Structure formats: structure tokens, C-alpha cells
């Protein structure tokens, strides 16, 4: 017998909150000796752990340079600067805000383009239509770890003589045409924040085969100091501390195991939720591998029976955390509305209004997504009663759609 959803009177599916993400961290005994060494030596930055992390990542990604920095955002800022970009940069609006904030810090003008609603990645045809003589670069994002159409983007950038940067915050462990992401384009910039597969606490990695870019980034993370107490460029403090480097160095060898778990959880979600009308998924090409940093579903309210926001509220009552990535999209956020296309971005806006990310992490037990899927099935079956109940409870979903969703969850530091 189908369980009655908690929002209309039953007990929650879970006794405790199921978080949207859970960082994979080493045990204390795994870090104790090396942590003590850091404290005893007083080498808190620019030490052996940072160097080892960079060497390990460069080898794994088959790239000449892997440069550790204090965050992915810092990495984007330094990369944009190192490439001497000017004028306009084409970028998707369906991304985390830092992809674009780093452009503005570099004095660049974002030109927002639509995404393919199936892959959720930037649309090559939309990029081509947005090209002008002022375009200096394309920034593409591997959303939720799903690789972009790398070859098409490289061809497009080459034909127009512009730079190509990949915001790869989600993409450690992703593979394009069975090759790791990192060496394609001018640079890839990865994140090591707590929601990612490789965790430093906070941190980032810039991967590039361009010697000049690597040299500028290394100087840039050291205040622009080339080593002779002379600024060769306006830099900042972008170093990754040794304690964070140690965490990332210990996390990195577990990447493949994390990928395997997430792939199984994603397959389980897809198998179970595909039986429910009105639920669809991000398309990952058969030749590629997604890291599944997030697992996203798209809710068709007409077929499912509830809106995305009603579903999010209902899952909250079951003690299941969700995230509406990315709503609002960047071009609708106050700091960037001045750059929004006059005609809007219809595909991005529709996707943002209907997407919902479900819990997934690298040590997840399959009983959790199975139970979430059961809850979702029950929600669909009782959709009419739930909708009426939410209206009676006066959630004002239509008047304050984003506000209703945002009250469900704590602020997220980085997507």
C-alpha cells in the first residue's frame, strides 16, 4: 500500500534530514600524523602537500600544468586575467554565479546565451549567433559533471580566434570520449569545495597545457610576485593552504570509487523515477561519463501533478533536502540584469523553473535513493490532495515561487 505523504498527515519517510550533499572526509587517524607534521614544521602554505597534489592531478588528467588555488572562483579570476581577455565573453546563464562574477572582476562583459535543455550545457548554435568582433572568449560549463560538446566548442573557438575556458567545478572524474577533462581548450578550472568529489574544504585547480597561462597564474596567486618581489601583474592571495592540500591529496585517490558510487545511485534514480509521469533527466552522451556531482530531475507540472516548488516543499516534509540549481539563472540576478538579453533566454528560464536536484554523495547507501523514489511516487499519486493542502496552508507558490523554495534549505556557499 502506498504511503501517504507526510505533508498531508503521515510520518516523514526519514527520521533525520537527508542532506543534498555530504563531503567525503578522511578519518582522523588517516590525517593525524601529517596534520601534526604541518603544525610542528609551521609550513602552512607552499609545502610538500600542495606540490604533491598538483603533480598527482597533472598526471591523472594528462596535462602539463595543474595549479592549486584557494577556490575555483579564484582560479577563474586568475585564468581570465592570464589569458589577457578583453571586451565580451560568451557564457551560459545556467551556471553558478561565480562563473560570471569572476568575469566582472576581470573587467569583462558577459554575453549570456541559452543552453541545450537536455544536456543542460551551453548550446553551440547559440554561441555562434552571439559572436561579435568584440568577443574574446567562450566560457563553457560542465553542468553537474556532464561534459560539454568539447570538440564542437574547440572547433568554434578556433574558427573565430577566441579563447576557450571550461568551468569544470563539477567535473573531477568526468570523461569526454573516454578521456579525462582537463587538457581541452585553453584551461579547465576545477573546484575542491565540500560539495565536490575531491574535497579540500575550499580550493580549486587550474589545468592547462599553455606554459604562459600557467606562469601567469602561478604569479597571480602570489600577489603577482614573480619571485623577485616585483609584481609582473596585478595579483592576489590565491594560494591553497597546506591543510587543505593535505585533505585534497588524500581525497584524490578515492575519486574513481566516488564516481562508481554516484553512477550507481544515478542509475537507480533513473530506473525508479522513469516510471513516474512528468519526471525527466539530464542527457549524458553514451561516449561520455558524468561525475554526477548533482543528480537533477526536470518536473513537468502538467504530467506530474505538482510544480517543482510544490514537490520541493513536499520532499522537505519527508526530511529530504533538495536544491533548485540554478534558479534564478545568472542573467536574472540583480548584479547581472544589465547584461540580460532583451529577448530573455527561454530555454534557460524554463529549465531553471522546473529543475530540482536530489541528494547524492560519494558514500551513499542505495536504500536512501530507493526510499526517496518511493516518496516521489507517493507524492505523484497524492498530487491532487497535496496541491489542495498547500493552497490551504497559503504557501503563495505562484506569488513568491523562489522565496518558497529558498525557505526549504540553508544557504549554499558554492554549487
Secondary structure, 3 states (H helix, E strand, C coil): CCCCCHHHCCCCCCCCCECCCCCCCCCHHHHHHHHHHHHHHCCCECCHHHHHHHHHHHHHHCCCEEEEECCHHHHHHHHHHHCCCCCEEEEECCCCCHHHHHHHHCCCEEEEECECCCCCCECHHHHHHHCCCCEEEEEEECHHHCCCCHHHHHHHHHHHCCEEEEEECCCCCCEECCEECCCCCCEEEEECECCCCCCCECCEEEEECCHHHHHHHHHHCECCECCCCCECCCCCECCCEHHHHHHHHHHHCCHHHHHHHHHHHHHHHHHHHCCCCCEEECCCCCCCECCCCCEEEEECHHHHCCCHHHHHHHHHHCCECCECCCCCCHHHCCCCHHHCCCCCCHHHHHHHHHEEEECCCCCCCHHHHHHHHHHHHHHHHCHHHHHHHHHHCCCCCCCCHHHHHHCCCCCCCCC
